[in-house]
Amino acid sequence: MNPINQAILESLRSGEKTAGELKDIFDCSYSVLDKGLQDLIDTHQIEAGWSNDNYPARIYRLKRQQQSIHFWKN
């Protein structure tokens, strides 16, 4: 995994963030950030949504891991 993607994941562990917030943290171009975000969305590690306020903004958060249930045969 490239360093930007890993840093995005680390940053999102503390909560959801907008692309602007992530860009400020990493001091990188939007094109580099957008590629990293899209890679993480494509690999189902993060998800994108919209904020719930008067000025909707695209937000990114870690994807909730599905819990798998294993059935064992005796």
Residue pairs with C-beta under 8 A, 6 or more apart in sequence:
2 36
2 39
4 26
4 28
4 32
4 33
4 36
5 36
5 39
5 40
7 25
7 26
8 22
8 26
8 33
8 36
8 37
8 40
8 46
8 60
9 40
9 45
9 46
9 62
11 17
11 22
11 25
12 46
12 60
12 61
12 62
13 62
15 61
16 49
16 59
16 60
16 61
17 25
17 59
17 60
17 61
18 51
18 57
18 58
18 59
18 60
19 30
19 33
19 34
19 37
19 58
19 60
20 57
22 33
22 37
22 60
23 30
23 33
26 33
37 46
37 48
37 60
40 46
41 47
41 48
44 63
45 62
45 63
46 60
46 61
46 62
46 63
47 60
47 61
47 62
47 63
48 58
48 59
48 60
49 58
49 59
49 61
50 56
50 57
50 58
50 59
51 57
51 58
51 59
